[in-house]
Amino acid sequence: MRVTSDLWVSAMLRRVFASGGYGAVVRRGASEAGAIFIVVRSRMGEATLYAPRAQSDYGGARPDERIFSAVLEAADDAAIEARLEKERRFDTDLWVVEIEADQRLVDELL
């Protein structure tokens, strides 16, 4: 059974804070099943935007885990905001979460 978006984001932020990182919900979406977009900032200020993978990537099974892929790497804020605005026109219930964490944790989470 897949957990709600609200619970998943809360758990992810707890793991980020526990590892010494920082995170914040920039935009709160639908608590049940809103799509989650994650902006990961490096300590050098570079940002990468991660988006949920397409349903076709899951195959025939219904996944218990969420799978993300980088859609913008080393992007500036304007490019990230433009992409998120495009996504908001398609899905108004999406979440946007920004984190700054150790790369090992990011790899594990996403």
N, C-alpha and C positions, 0 to 999 in steps of 0.2 A: 504494500500500500504506500502510495506516495504522500509525503507530508505536505501541508499547506505552504504556500509561499511565505506567509507571515512567520510560521515556525521555522522554516528553512533559513530565512534571512536572520532571524534572531539567533539561531544556533551558529550560523557562520560568523556573525559579529562577535559572539562570545569567544569563539576560537581565535579570531583575529586579536581581540583585546587580551586574551590569555597568553598569546605569544608575544605580546609587547608591541603590537601594531595598533593602528587606528582605523576606525570605520564609522560611517554614518549613512543613514538612509536619506538620500537626496530627494527621492520621490516615492511616496507610498502608493502601491497599486492595490489591486483586489487581493484581499487576504486569503481567499480560497485558492485561486489558481492564476494569479497575475504572472505574466512573464517577467523574469528577473534579468536585468542588465547590470553588469558590474564594471565599474571604472577602477582600474588598479593603477595607482600612482607610485612611481619609484621614488626613492629618496632624492634622486637627481631631478625630479619634476616631470619626467616623461610619463605619459599616460597611455594605457592600453584599454580598449573597450572590449569586453567579453559579452557575447549574446548567447541565448539558448540555441542549442543545435536544432536543426530541423527534425521533425517527427520521423522523416524517412531514414534518418541516421540511426534510429533505435531498432530498426528491423520490425519484425512482427510482434515482438514482446512489448508489454507495457513496462517501462522501467521504474524501478524504485528510486534510482538516483537521478540527479539532474546533470546534464552534460552541457558544457559550454565550449565555445571556440572564440578565438580572438578575431574580431572583425576590423579593428583599427589598431595598429601598433605604432608606438612612438608618435602619437597624434597630439595636435594642439587642442585646446579647449573648444575652439570654434568648430573644428571638424567633428569632435565628439558630440557637441550640442546639435549640429546639423543632422548627424546620423540618428540621434535620439529623437529629434523632432519628427523625422521621417517615420520612425517606429511608432511614435505617439499618434500620428495620423492614422496608422493602421490599427493600433491597439491602445486605447486610452487607459487601460487597467494595468499598465506595466509598472514595474518597480525599477528604480535606479539607486544602486548602492555604490558608494565610493569607499575604497579601502587603500591603506598603505601598510603593507606587510612584507615580511621576508619572502623571497621568491619561492623557497621550498614550501611554505604554507600555501601560497597561491597555487602552485602546481598540484598540491594535494587536494585543495578545495575545488579547483576548477578542472 
